[in-house]
Amino acid sequence: MADGKYLAFDFGAESGRAMLGTLAGGKLTLEEKHRFPNPMGRLNGHLQWNLLGQWEHF
């Protein structure tokens, strides 16, 4: 993998976060850039992520 910057998202049960990974000289460093709530809701009797609710935090 080439040196560079990489963005990753971690979606948990109650919150999510955006992480920036920097790869330089074979070393990876991670930095949390943003943390946000991950709201849940019910749709047709099933738990679903509220994607519009997530979008409001970006």
Secondary structure, DSSP 8 states (H G I E B T S, - for coil): --SEEEEEEEE-SSEEEEEEEEEETTEEEEEEEEEEE--EEEETTEEEE-HHHHHTT-
